[in-house]
Amino acid sequence: KTADQVTRDFNEALNAPHNNTKETQWADTVRLPTTVLQYMASTRIGDTTMTILKFVKENNSYTLETGQPLDIRGSRELETAGVGNTGRMVAYENEKGVVRMHLPGPHEFMDPFQKSAMHWEVAGIMNVGAVEFRRPKGAVYRDGVS
């Protein structure tokens, strides 16, 4: 995609939670496929020295309105998470009232056991629950961003 197309897609996803919630929530966190983030970090806009990533970090509605930086990170899990194994972008407000990951139990270590003269192992059990969007309009997915 061209720099203009990437910037357009990015801003549409970033602004969707704010528009969908009648301006009560801002998406302050964006997760992208790692390859898309790398493309944005290395592709310049026109003949300037500014990359797409630097441009969207400095010129997005969340930062302009709140003065706070936008949290943008890559995730390899998003490379094929979209429909038809395409890349998926996720924009959301990172607050417990909007999105939450449940951890139903503490991490427990079992008793150590000796496998050989110089080798010990300690098994552990960790319960991990699902990610819950408590306010679905406070988050948005965009598929086909790769």
C-alpha positions as CSV (number, residue, x, y, z in Angstrom):
1,K,0.0,0.0,0.0
2,T,1.1,3.6,-0.5
3,A,1.8,5.9,2.4
4,D,-1.5,7.7,1.9
5,Q,-3.4,4.4,2.0
6,V,-1.6,3.2,5.1
7,T,-2.2,6.5,6.8
8,R,-5.9,6.5,5.8
9,D,-6.5,3.0,7.1
10,F,-4.6,3.7,10.3
11,N,-6.6,6.9,11.0
12,E,-10.0,5.3,10.2
13,A,-9.3,2.5,12.7
14,L,-8.0,4.9,15.3
15,N,-11.0,7.2,15.1
16,A,-13.7,4.5,14.9
17,P,-14.0,3.9,18.7
18,H,-14.2,7.7,19.3
19,N,-16.9,8.0,16.7
20,N,-18.8,4.8,17.6
21,T,-19.1,5.8,21.3
22,K,-20.3,9.3,20.6
23,E,-17.0,10.8,21.6
24,T,-16.8,9.2,25.0
25,Q,-13.8,7.0,24.4
26,W,-10.5,7.4,22.6
27,A,-8.4,4.5,21.2
28,D,-5.1,5.1,22.9
29,T,-3.5,1.8,21.9
30,V,-2.9,0.3,18.4
31,R,-1.6,-3.2,17.6
32,L,-0.4,-4.0,14.1
33,P,1.2,-7.0,12.4
34,T,4.9,-6.8,12.9
35,T,5.6,-6.6,9.2
36,V,3.2,-3.6,8.8
37,L,4.9,-1.8,11.7
38,Q,8.3,-2.4,10.1
39,Y,7.0,-1.1,6.8
40,M,5.6,2.0,8.4
41,A,8.9,2.6,10.3
42,S,11.0,2.3,7.1
43,T,8.9,3.9,4.4
44,R,9.3,7.6,3.9
45,I,6.4,9.9,3.0
46,G,7.2,11.4,-0.4
47,D,10.6,13.2,-0.6
48,T,10.7,14.0,3.1
49,T,12.8,12.3,5.8
50,M,9.6,11.6,7.8
51,T,8.4,8.0,7.9
52,I,4.8,6.9,7.9
53,L,5.2,5.7,11.6
54,K,6.6,9.0,12.7
55,F,3.9,10.9,10.9
56,V,1.0,9.0,12.4
57,K,2.6,9.2,15.9
58,E,2.8,13.0,15.6
59,N,-0.4,13.6,13.6
60,N,-3.2,11.5,15.0
61,S,-6.4,12.7,16.5
62,Y,-5.8,11.1,19.9
63,T,-2.4,12.8,20.4
64,L,-3.6,16.1,19.0
65,E,-6.7,16.2,21.3
66,T,-5.2,14.8,24.5
67,G,-1.5,15.6,24.2
68,Q,-0.7,12.0,25.1
69,P,1.4,9.7,22.9
70,L,-0.3,6.9,21.1
71,D,0.9,3.4,22.1
72,I,1.7,1.6,18.8
73,R,3.3,-1.9,18.8
74,G,3.7,-4.9,16.6
75,S,2.4,-8.4,17.2
76,R,3.3,-11.5,15.2
77,E,-0.1,-13.0,16.1
78,L,-1.8,-10.3,14.0
79,E,0.0,-11.3,10.8
80,T,-2.7,-13.8,9.8
81,A,-5.5,-13.1,12.3
82,G,-7.7,-11.3,9.8
83,V,-10.3,-12.9,7.4
84,G,-8.6,-15.0,4.8
85,N,-5.3,-15.1,6.8
86,T,-4.7,-11.4,6.2
87,G,-3.2,-8.9,8.6
88,R,-5.3,-7.5,11.4
89,M,-5.0,-4.1,13.1
90,V,-6.6,-3.6,16.6
91,A,-7.3,-0.1,18.0
92,Y,-8.7,0.2,21.5
93,E,-8.8,2.2,24.8
94,N,-6.4,0.4,27.2
95,E,-8.6,0.6,30.3
96,K,-10.1,-2.2,32.4
97,G,-13.6,-1.0,31.7
98,V,-13.0,-1.5,28.0
99,V,-10.8,-4.6,27.6
100,R,-9.6,-7.1,30.1
101,M,-7.6,-10.3,30.1
102,H,-8.8,-12.8,32.8
103,L,-6.3,-14.7,34.8
104,P,-8.5,-17.1,36.8
105,G,-5.8,-18.5,39.0
106,P,-2.3,-17.8,40.3
107,H,0.8,-19.2,38.8
108,E,1.7,-22.3,40.9
109,F,5.0,-24.2,41.0
110,M,5.0,-27.9,41.6
111,D,7.6,-29.6,43.7
112,P,11.1,-29.8,42.1
113,F,12.2,-33.2,40.9
114,Q,15.7,-34.4,39.9
115,K,16.0,-35.7,36.4
116,S,19.7,-36.6,36.6
117,A,22.7,-35.9,38.8
118,M,23.0,-32.2,37.8
119,H,19.6,-31.5,36.4
120,W,16.4,-30.5,38.3
121,E,13.1,-29.5,36.8
122,V,10.3,-27.4,38.4
123,A,6.9,-27.7,36.6
124,G,4.4,-24.8,36.8
125,I,0.7,-24.4,36.2
126,M,-0.8,-21.2,35.0
127,N,-4.4,-20.5,34.2
128,V,-5.1,-18.1,31.4
129,G,-8.6,-16.9,30.5
130,A,-10.0,-15.1,27.4
131,V,-9.7,-11.5,26.5
132,E,-13.0,-9.8,27.1
133,F,-14.1,-6.5,25.4
134,R,-16.5,-5.1,28.0
135,R,-17.4,-2.2,25.8
136,P,-17.3,-3.5,22.3
137,K,-17.6,-0.1,20.7
138,G,-14.4,0.9,22.5
139,A,-12.3,-1.3,20.2
140,V,-12.1,-2.0,16.5
141,Y,-10.5,-4.6,14.2
142,R,-9.4,-3.8,10.7
143,D,-8.5,-6.8,8.5
144,G,-6.4,-6.7,5.3
145,V,-3.8,-4.3,6.6
146,S,-0.8,-6.4,5.4
